[in-house]
Amino acid sequence: MNFLLEPVAGTTLAAVLGLVVGSFLNVVIHRLPKMLEHGWMAECAQLRGEEPLPAEKLTLASPRSHCPSCGHGIAAWENIPIVSFLFLRGRCRACHARISLRYPLVEALSGVLSGYAIWHFGASWAGIGALFFIWCMIALTFIDFDTQLLPDSITLPLLWAGLLLNLGSTFTDLRSAVIGAVAGYLSLWSVYWAFKLATGKEGMGYGDFKLLAAIGAWLGWQMLPLTILASSMVGAVVGIALIVFARHGRSIPIPFGPYLAAAAVIALFWGKTLTEKYLGLF
């Protein structure tokens, strides 16, 4: 079902919305792991029969965004996606500390992909679903890079949203979506246990299983081979580059979630075309 929007107008609106959502995603990326950590510490204290240590209440909405260096509260005009970063020349207005390039990067990535999603799928349920899928992938990518965590509070709602959206065969039929969710989880679960039994070490986290299950629920089991192959190739290239150029120690773990997320976005837009061309070679 296409909504009454011209392609250019829909793409423009989606890009602007993506920039705004990207600003919010920066908050999610920074605060959600801290919120989870506070919750875990409180639960551990309760299990020990202790009172949780007093801590500042932290949510996605409060306290107000501020400079981590000097505590300067960020005014509304200082929080305009990309524009404020350029106007402030990448520095805090109060203390002139550098603002990480991460912030405009996330905003720009969200804006570009959001605009392209509506251009590709149109102003339809598929387009709206693609926006949600992309925003979740961006948040999970940067959270995993920072903390090697893929929070259940994102992956599990993403999985259920994919199944619900495919009740109407938005991206694939419901049967393929259910099989995709199961196959996505069990495929990496099997790799995890095979690696652990062979080496005694854990090669990946449970969040990776849930993320691939969510991808399968959105795109169907047919897209899982492409997603796994593409993510492995991207992960290998990036991993080798980190070791060679950034002197990243081989013993230091590299998160797999960002490469799954990147491959999932590729499969979302071009998965069917790439699969058909590959099969056409035979």
C-alpha positions as CSV (number, residue, x, y, z in Angstrom):
1,M,0.0,0.0,0.0
2,N,1.5,3.3,-1.1
3,F,0.7,6.5,0.7
4,L,-0.1,9.7,-1.2
5,L,3.4,11.2,-1.4
6,E,5.5,12.2,-4.4
7,P,8.8,10.3,-4.5
8,V,11.0,13.4,-4.1
9,A,8.8,14.8,-1.3
10,G,8.7,11.5,0.5
11,T,12.5,11.0,0.2
12,T,13.2,14.5,1.5
13,L,10.8,14.2,4.4
14,A,12.4,10.8,5.3
15,A,15.9,12.2,5.1
16,V,15.0,15.1,7.4
17,L,13.3,12.7,9.8
18,G,16.3,10.4,9.6
19,L,18.6,13.3,10.7
20,V,16.4,14.0,13.7
21,V,16.1,10.3,14.6
22,G,19.9,10.1,14.2
23,S,20.3,12.7,16.9
24,F,18.2,10.6,19.2
25,L,20.1,7.5,18.2
26,N,23.3,9.1,19.5
27,V,21.5,9.4,22.9
28,V,20.5,5.7,22.7
29,I,24.0,4.6,21.8
30,H,25.5,6.5,24.7
31,R,23.0,6.0,27.4
32,L,21.3,2.6,26.9
33,P,24.5,0.6,27.9
34,K,24.9,2.8,31.0
35,M,21.2,2.2,31.9
36,L,21.7,-1.5,31.5
37,E,24.8,-1.4,33.7
38,H,23.0,0.5,36.4
39,G,20.2,-2.1,36.3
40,W,22.6,-5.0,36.5
41,M,24.4,-3.5,39.5
42,A,21.1,-2.9,41.3
43,E,20.0,-6.5,40.7
44,C,23.4,-7.9,41.9
45,A,23.1,-5.8,45.0
46,Q,19.6,-7.1,45.7
47,L,20.7,-10.7,45.2
48,R,23.5,-10.2,47.8
49,G,20.9,-8.7,50.2
50,E,22.4,-5.2,49.9
51,E,21.0,-1.8,49.2
52,P,21.8,-0.6,45.7
53,L,24.3,2.1,45.6
54,P,22.8,5.6,45.1
55,A,23.2,6.6,41.4
56,E,21.9,9.5,39.3
57,K,18.7,8.6,37.6
58,L,19.5,8.0,33.9
59,T,16.9,7.5,31.2
60,L,16.8,8.3,27.5
61,A,15.0,11.5,28.3
62,S,16.8,12.8,31.4
63,P,19.1,14.3,32.5
64,R,19.4,16.9,29.8
65,S,22.2,16.4,27.3
66,H,25.5,18.1,28.3
67,C,29.1,18.3,27.5
68,P,31.0,15.4,29.1
69,S,34.1,17.6,29.7
70,C,32.6,20.6,31.4
71,G,28.9,19.7,32.0
72,H,27.6,22.6,29.8
73,G,23.9,21.9,29.1
74,I,23.3,21.6,25.4
75,A,20.8,24.2,24.1
76,A,18.3,23.4,21.5
77,W,20.1,25.4,18.8
78,E,23.3,23.5,19.6
79,N,21.6,20.2,18.9
80,I,20.5,20.6,15.3
81,P,21.7,17.6,13.4
82,I,25.0,18.2,11.6
83,V,24.3,22.0,11.3
84,S,25.2,22.7,14.9
85,F,28.4,20.6,14.6
86,L,29.5,22.6,11.6
87,F,28.5,25.9,13.2
88,L,30.4,25.1,16.4
89,R,33.3,23.8,14.4
90,G,33.2,20.5,16.2
91,R,33.8,22.0,19.7
92,C,31.9,22.7,22.9
93,R,30.7,26.3,23.0
94,A,31.6,26.6,26.7
95,C,35.0,24.8,27.1
96,H,35.9,24.2,23.5
97,A,36.5,20.5,24.0
98,R,36.3,18.5,20.8
99,I,32.9,17.0,19.9
100,S,33.3,13.4,18.6
101,L,32.8,13.0,14.8
102,R,30.6,10.0,15.9
103,Y,27.6,12.4,16.4
104,P,27.4,13.9,12.9
105,L,28.3,10.5,11.4
106,V,25.4,8.8,13.0
107,E,23.1,11.6,12.0
108,A,24.3,11.6,8.4
109,L,24.1,7.8,8.1
110,S,20.6,7.8,9.5
111,G,19.5,10.7,7.2
112,V,21.0,9.2,4.0
113,L,19.7,5.6,4.6
114,S,16.3,6.9,5.7
115,G,15.9,8.9,2.5
116,Y,17.1,6.0,0.4
117,A,14.6,3.6,2.1
118,I,11.6,5.7,1.1
119,W,13.1,6.3,-2.4
120,H,13.6,2.5,-2.8
121,F,10.4,1.2,-1.2
122,G,8.1,4.2,-1.6
123,A,6.0,5.9,1.1
124,S,4.4,2.5,2.1
125,W,4.4,0.1,4.9
126,A,7.5,-1.4,3.5
127,G,9.2,2.0,3.5
128,I,8.1,2.7,7.1
129,G,9.3,-0.8,8.2
130,A,12.6,-0.2,6.5
131,L,13.1,3.0,8.4
132,F,12.6,1.2,11.8
133,F,14.8,-1.6,10.7
134,I,17.6,0.8,9.6
135,W,17.4,2.8,12.8
136,C,17.7,-0.3,15.0
137,M,20.7,-1.5,13.0
138,I,22.5,1.8,13.4
139,A,22.0,1.8,17.2
140,L,23.0,-1.8,17.5
141,T,26.1,-1.3,15.3
142,F,27.6,1.5,17.4
143,I,26.6,0.0,20.8
144,D,28.3,-3.2,19.8
145,F,31.4,-1.3,18.7
146,D,31.6,0.5,22.0
147,T,30.6,-2.3,24.5
148,Q,30.3,-5.6,22.6
149,L,26.7,-5.7,23.7
150,L,23.6,-6.2,21.6
151,P,20.8,-5.2,24.0
152,D,17.7,-7.4,24.2
153,S,15.7,-4.2,24.5
154,I,16.4,-3.6,20.8
155,T,16.9,-7.1,19.3
156,L,13.8,-8.8,20.7
157,P,11.3,-6.0,19.8
158,L,13.0,-5.9,16.4
159,L,12.4,-9.7,15.9
160,W,8.7,-9.4,16.9
161,A,8.2,-6.4,14.7
162,G,9.5,-8.3,11.7
163,L,7.1,-11.2,12.3
164,L,4.1,-8.8,12.7
165,L,5.0,-6.8,9.7
166,N,5.3,-9.9,7.6
167,L,1.8,-11.0,8.5
168,G,0.9,-9.0,5.4
169,S,4.0,-10.3,3.5
170,T,5.6,-6.9,3.5
171,F,9.1,-8.2,2.9
172,T,8.5,-11.9,2.8
173,D,5.7,-14.4,3.6
174,L,5.1,-15.2,7.2
175,R,6.2,-18.8,6.8
176,S,9.6,-17.7,5.5
177,A,9.8,-15.1,8.3
178,V,9.2,-17.7,11.1
179,I,11.7,-20.1,9.5
180,G,14.1,-17.3,9.1
181,A,13.9,-16.3,12.8
182,V,14.5,-19.9,13.9
183,A,17.2,-20.6,11.4
184,G,19.0,-17.4,12.1
185,Y,19.2,-18.1,15.8
186,L,20.1,-21.8,15.5
187,S,22.8,-21.3,12.8
188,L,24.9,-19.0,15.0
189,W,24.0,-20.9,18.1
190,S,25.4,-24.1,16.5
191,V,28.6,-22.2,15.5
192,Y,29.0,-20.9,19.0
193,W,28.8,-24.3,20.6
194,A,31.0,-26.0,17.9
195,F,33.7,-23.4,18.5
196,K,33.4,-23.6,22.3
197,L,33.6,-27.4,22.3
198,A,36.6,-27.4,20.0
199,T,38.5,-24.6,21.7
200,G,37.0,-24.1,25.2
201,K,36.5,-20.4,24.3
202,E,33.4,-18.3,23.4
203,G,33.6,-17.1,19.8
204,M,30.6,-14.8,19.9
205,G,27.8,-13.6,22.2
206,Y,24.2,-14.6,22.5
207,G,23.2,-11.2,21.2
208,D,24.5,-12.2,17.7
209,F,22.1,-15.1,17.7
210,K,19.2,-12.9,18.5
211,L,20.2,-10.2,15.9
212,L,20.4,-12.8,13.1
213,A,17.1,-14.2,14.2
214,A,15.6,-10.7,13.9
215,I,17.1,-10.3,10.5
216,G,15.6,-13.6,9.5
217,A,12.2,-12.5,10.8
218,W,12.3,-9.4,8.6
219,L,13.8,-10.7,5.4
220,G,13.1,-14.4,5.5
221,W,15.3,-17.5,5.6
222,Q,16.3,-16.9,1.9
223,M,18.4,-13.9,2.8
224,L,20.3,-15.6,5.6
225,P,23.1,-17.1,3.5
226,L,23.8,-13.8,1.8
227,T,23.7,-12.0,5.2
228,I,26.1,-14.4,6.8
229,L,28.5,-14.5,3.8
230,A,28.5,-10.7,3.4
231,S,29.0,-10.1,7.2
232,S,31.9,-12.6,7.3
233,M,33.6,-10.9,4.3
234,V,33.2,-7.4,5.7
235,G,34.3,-8.6,9.2
236,A,37.4,-10.3,7.8
237,V,38.4,-7.2,5.8
238,V,37.9,-4.8,8.7
239,G,39.5,-7.2,11.1
240,I,42.6,-7.6,9.0
241,A,42.8,-3.8,8.4
242,L,42.6,-3.2,12.2
243,I,45.4,-5.6,12.8
244,V,47.7,-4.3,10.1
245,F,47.0,-0.6,10.2
246,A,45.7,0.1,13.7
247,R,47.9,-2.5,15.5
248,H,44.8,-4.1,16.9
249,G,45.9,-7.1,18.9
250,R,44.8,-10.5,17.6
251,S,43.7,-11.5,21.0
252,I,41.4,-8.5,21.3
253,P,37.8,-9.5,20.4
254,I,36.1,-7.8,17.4
255,P,32.3,-7.5,17.6
256,F,30.4,-9.3,14.9
257,G,27.1,-7.5,15.3
258,P,28.1,-4.4,13.2
259,Y,29.0,-6.6,10.3
260,L,25.7,-8.5,10.6
261,A,23.9,-5.2,10.7
262,A,25.7,-3.9,7.6
263,A,25.0,-7.1,5.7
264,A,21.4,-7.0,6.7
265,V,20.9,-3.5,5.3
266,I,22.6,-4.7,2.0
267,A,20.2,-7.6,2.0
268,L,17.2,-5.3,2.7
269,F,17.9,-3.2,-0.4
270,W,19.6,-5.5,-2.8
271,G,19.3,-9.0,-1.4
272,K,17.0,-10.4,-4.0
273,T,18.9,-8.9,-6.9
274,L,22.3,-10.1,-5.6
275,T,20.9,-13.6,-5.0
276,E,19.3,-13.8,-8.5
277,K,22.6,-12.7,-10.1
278,Y,24.6,-15.2,-8.1
279,L,22.2,-18.1,-9.0
280,G,22.3,-16.9,-12.6
281,L,26.0,-17.8,-12.8
282,F,25.1,-21.4,-12.5
